[in-house]
């Protein structure tokens, strides 16, 4: 008997050879395979365990409806809905341990929905002709997805594409065998931050929260980290969040490609998760370090973090806009929300006398927060810098009042 089963998904009418090759590699390594066909027009050479009719029906449609719509985008969305719902049901029934989806742009669009339907810890692999492409927005990427470029595989098998397909087959089976899925024995705190050179509060907060019986996951707020944070928040995975690095809100606001999506800083509140908020690095807009400064930010001071990442320092007006946007997002919260406002600065570089110190800009941000803070948000002003011990102490005091009392 095989020790782990992999769900292999694709359009078997056009990619039968490639999908069969993947299944053969998995079986050759001792794994089991469950096949799902998401074709619309054609049929596989050999029936799959889950047919295209099963897929469409799971989403409340028929294949004929997908055909009669006369639109390939509409048809694939019908199949994506059914595939995502069927995949989740099969996983809950214990039918498979990991998923591998193969596709071009159409198949990748569907694959993202399929993978997003599954919880974190389930191995999710997409083999795609557009892996790592700007065609894929960050908000479509699940928290722990893996992708591999389907090189040279647009039509038919060859030695080049077999290298990609066999790697993916081995990777998903190996992941299914090795994965240590998230435990549920301790409530989880989601925290956002950057490296210790710029934001340091997690050094004190993580062990203190663990002593209180919580598990702490710290997310690197550089686009994909925030996307993972929001994805888990939307699923109600956190007992509380300490969202202390909302820089991705400003990135999205200013048009940076380093974005966690338009819903950054909204999902915890909508899910009824208690939030403790602070504006760490609110004044910086990240952009890709090897690209030119975005036109909208031209002429502003730039801090080069490394060759991959640089940050533009916001003007006073941009900081006011950032403050209003944060307040608008926090106004959507349906659970307790506390905003701690460090009055002496919000990243290591903006301390008094520091290289990015801007007292007038900081004052503009603080004043705008005070003016626009929504009624559902408790505002705490703190005469300290965000990297001072006093901030971590205040965060723990607020956490104890908010969470330990309930």
N, C-alpha and C positions, 0 to 999 in steps of 0.2 A: 504493500500500500504506500502511496505517496504521503509525505509528511506535511506538505503545504499545497494548497490549491490556488492557482492564479486565474483570475477572470481576464480573458483576452477579448477585447472589444474592437470592432472595426467594420468597415463596409466590405463584406465578404464577396459582394458581386464584382468589385473591381480590384480587391487586394487579397484575394483568396490565397495566392501563393505565398505572399509575405506573412500573412497571419498564420497560415499552416506551418511555415518555417519556424516562427516564434514558438508555436505550441510544441513542435517537435524538439526544439532546444530545451524547453522547460521540462518536458517528459524525459528527455535524455539525461537530465540532471536529477531525476528522481522526483520531480514535482508533478502535481496534478493540474489539469487544465479544465476550465469551464468556459465555453465559447458563447459570445453574444454577437449577433449580426444586426447592424444598424443601417443596412442598405435600404433603399426605397424602391428602385426600379427592377434590379436584377436579383438573382438568387445565387447562393454558394454552390460549389460543385458537390459538396457533401453537407447535409443538414447540420446546423449548429444546435447546441443544447437550448439556447434561447434564440428564437427566431425573430425576424423583423416584425412579425405580427404580434408576438409577445411584447416586444418593446413598445410599439405604437399603442397597444391596448392598455399597457400599464399607465400611460399618460392620458387615457381617456379618448384615444383616437383610433383610426384604422389606417392601414397602408393606403387604401384607396382614397381616403381624405387627403393624405399627404400628396398623392399623385394628382388628384383633381384640383388642388390649389394652384397648380401650374407655376409654382415659384419654388426654386431650389432652396432659397433661404428659409421660407416658411416650412418646407418639408423637413429640412434638417432641424429646425427648432422643435417640430413635433417629435422627431426621433430623439432629440437631446432631452426633452422633458421626460419622455418615457424611459430612456436609458438611465437617467439619473435616479428616477424613482425606483426602477427595477433593481438597479445596483444596490441602493440603500436597503431595500427589502431583503435581497439575497444575502447581504452582509449580516443583517440582523438575524437571519435564519442560520448563520454559520456556514454558508455554502462556499465561501472563498476567504483567502487570507491576504490577498494583494491584488491590485488591478494594473493591467497594462493596456493602454489604448493607442492605436496606430492611426495616423491620418495626415492629410495635407491641411489646407486651411479649413475646409469643411469639417473634417474629422477632428481637428484640433479644437474648433469651436465647441463641438459636442463633448470632446474629452474633458475640457475644463469644467463643464457642468457635471459630468460624471464624477470627477475627482472631488469637486467642491461638495458633493452630497455626502461624502464619507468623513468620519471623524478623524482627528489627528491621531497618528499612530498606525493607521492603515497604510501600507506601502502603496504609493500612487505614482505610476510611471507613464509618461506620454512620450511616444516616439513620433516626431513631427518634422515636416519639411520647414517649419517656421519656428522651431525652438529658439529661444533667446531673441526673438524678433520684436521690434517696436510695435508690430501688429497686435501684440498681446498686452493689454493694459494690466497694471499691477493688481487692480481690484478683482480680476478674474482668476488670480493664482491662489490656490489653497495654501494653507500655512506650511505644509510639509511636502509639497509636490516635488517630483524629480522629472527632468526633461532631458532628452538626448536628441541631437540633430539626426534626422533620417537622411543621411548624406547619400546622394546618388540613387535615391530610391523612388523617384516619382513614378516610374513605370517599369515593373519587373524586377526580378532578383538579379543580383550581380555580387561580385566579391566585395565591392565597396559597401553596399548597403547591408550585406550580411554581417559585416563587422559591427555596424550600429545595432542591428536587430538582435544579434546574439548577445551583445553586451547588455542590452536592455532586458532580455529574457533572463540572463543570469543575475542581473542586479535586482530585479523585482523578486525573484525566488530567494536570493540570498537575504534580501531585506525582510521578507516574510518569515524567514527562519530566525533571523537575528534580532528583530525588533523587540524592544522593551517598551510596551505601550504605557501611556501615562497612568499613574496610579490614581485611585480615587479615595485613598485612606486619609488624606489630609486636604482641607480646603485650599484652593489655589488663589494666590494673589498675582495679578498681572501688573507689571511695572514697566514703564518706558524710561530709557536713558540713553546715554552715549558712553564712550570710554571714560575711564577715571581721570584722564587729563582735563576734561571739560566739565563733567558732572560727577560728583562723588558720593551723593547721598546713599546709593545702594550699598556701599561698603559697610555702613552702620545699620541700615534698615534690614537687609536680608537676614543676617543672623538674629537680629532682635525679633523679627517676625517669625522666624523658624522656632525660636524659643517659645513663642506663643502658640505653637502647634500648627502653623501654616507652612505651605510650600510656596516658594517665590520663583516666578519666571520673569526674567528681565529681558525686554525686547529692545534691540538696537534700532532706534528710530531713524532709519535711513531709507525709508520707502518700503521695502519688503518686510522689514521687522514690524513696522506699523501695520502693514497689511495682515500679517499673521496675528498680531494683537487684536485687530478689529474683527478678524474672522472668528477667533475664539470667543471674543466678547459677545458677538452676535449669537453664538450658540449657547450662551449662558455658562461658559466654562469657568468663570471667575467668581469667587466669593466677594471680592472687592477689587478695585483697580487703583493704582497710584500712578496716574498719568502725568508724569512730571517733565516730559520732553515732547511738547506738542509742535515741534519744529516742522513736522510734516504738514501740519495745517497751513503754515505760512508758505511752505514749498508749493503746495497745491494752489493756494491763493495767488501766488506770484507767477504761476505757469511753469514751475520747474518740472523736469522729467522725473525727479526723485520724489515721487508722490506716493502716498498710501491710499489715494482715492478721495473722492468727494465726501465720503461718509466717515472720514477720520474724526475721532472724538465725538461720535454719536451712538455707536452701537452698545456700549455699556449702559448708557443712560436709557436707551430704548428698551434694553433687556431687563431693566429694573435692578441693575447691579450698582451698589454704592460706589461713589467715585470720590477720590481725593485728588485734586488737580493742582498743579503748579506750572509756571511758565518757563521751564528750563529751555534755554536757547531760543526763546520766542523771537529774538531779534535777528536771527540768521536765516538766510535762504540758501539752502544747499543747491548746487548744480554740478553737473558732470565736469570733473576737473580737466579733462582733456578736450573739452569743447569751449568755444568762446562764451563769454559772459552773455546771458540772454539780453536782448535789446532793451527790454523793459527795465533792466537793472544796470545798464551801461553807465559808467561814470561813478558808481558807488564803490566804497571801500571793499576790497576782497581779501579774505583770509584763506590761504591755501593750506588745507589740512594734510593732504598728500597728493599724489599724482592722479588719484581717482576722484577725489572729492574736494571741492572748494566751496566757500560760503561767502555770500554777499551780505554786508551789514545793512539792515533796514534803515530807512530814513524815519524821521519822527512821524510823518503822515502815514507811512506804511505800517508803523507800529500801532498807530491808532486803528487802522483798518484791521490789523491782526487781532487787537483787543476786541473789537466789535464782533468779528467772526467767531472768536472763541466763545463770547457770551451768547451769541445766537445758537451755537451748537449745544452749549450747556443748558440752555433754556428748554431743550427737548427732553431732559432727564426726567425719569419717572421714579427715581429712587433718591435717597439723600446724596447731596453733592456739595462738597466743601472745596473752595478755592483758596489756597494759601499763596499770598502775594509777598515774596521777599522784596523788601524795599531797597536793598543795597545791591541788587544785581542778580542775574539769572544764568550766568555761565562764568567759568574761571577767567576768561579773557576780558570780561566787562567790569571787573572790580575797579574801584577808584584807583586811577593811575595805571591801569592795565592797558594793553594795546588796543582794545576795542571799547574802552570806557566812553560812554556817551550819556552824561547825566540828564541832559535835556530830552534825549530820546527815551530814556527810562521813565522820566517824569511824565512824558506824553502818554506812554503805554499805561502807567499806573492810573493816571487821571481818567483815561478812557475806560479802563476796567471798572473803576469806581462808579463812573457815570452810567455804564450800561449793564452792570452785573444784574442778572435776572433775579426775580423774587424767590425762585426755588433754589438758589445757590447761596450758601453761607460763605461770606467773604471774611478771611482772616488776614490782616496785614501784619507783617513780621519785620521788626527792625533788625534784619540780618541779611546776609547773602545766602543764596541757595546752597552753596558749598560749605557754609558754616555748620558746626554741630547743632546750633540752635534750630536750624531748619529740620534736620532729621528728628530732633527731639519733639518738635511741634508736630511733625507728621505722625509720629508714634502716639502722641497724646490724642490727636484727632482720630487716629485709627482705633485706639482703645475705646474712646467714647462712642465711636460709630459702630464698631463691629463686635467688640467683646461684651458690650452691654446688652446686645440682642441675642 
